[in-house]
Amino acid sequence: MQTLVALSSGVIGSLATLIGNHFYSQWKDRKEKRERIFRTLMSTRGFRAFPAHVEALCGVEVEWTRKDDEKVRSAWKAYNYHLNRQDVPTDINDPANVAWRNELEELFADLIVTIGESIRKPLDKTDVKRGAYGPRAWWEYEQETSLLRKGLLSVIANGKGLAVPVSVQYDQLVQQAVEKAKTAALPSGNK
């Protein structure tokens, strides 16, 4: 009887440890994924077209799926809906575009603050909106890349290609050699 009790307590203890480790590993993995998404969104908030930022933003929908994550999902949906509106004028000076960008900034700050609260890293909304840093060279690179992309698309859409002026200047000795070669290459009756 004592052997049976000792054996069963050893088995039950081992099972409890295995189950506890499993749930702890799941909790830790979810926590690390959420913190990684949060850090990426924060570190790339000044460059929202960067692939890492977009990937992290898409990760919000995947990682915040539990019942108690409703506040984050709601903030993400509001931001995502606004981000993907089709009726925004392309002219950045248009008042409707300015209003759209201002609202986008507010919704993004709300999303980041909500995510921060959910992972116990509280933030001030002003820090999210004004704390972004990026080297000037990154901004210039983004602008140049955009201009090049638009220029290339314009060339492709027009179907005319690029006009490349070519100017060849020979010095006098080269010109004489070319003339001599032409004359030598012609049949004797055509000279």
Secondary structure as GFF3:
##gff-version 3
##sequence-region A 1 191
A	DSSP	alpha_helix	2	43	.	.	.	ID=ss1
A	DSSP	alpha_helix	51	63	.	.	.	ID=ss2
A	DSSP	three_ten_helix	67	69	.	.	.	ID=ss3
A	DSSP	alpha_helix	70	83	.	.	.	ID=ss4
A	DSSP	alpha_helix	95	118	.	.	.	ID=ss5
A	DSSP	alpha_helix	125	130	.	.	.	ID=ss6
A	DSSP	alpha_helix	136	158	.	.	.	ID=ss7
A	DSSP	alpha_helix	172	185	.	.	.	ID=ss8
A	DSSP	three_ten_helix	188	190	.	.	.	ID=ss9
###
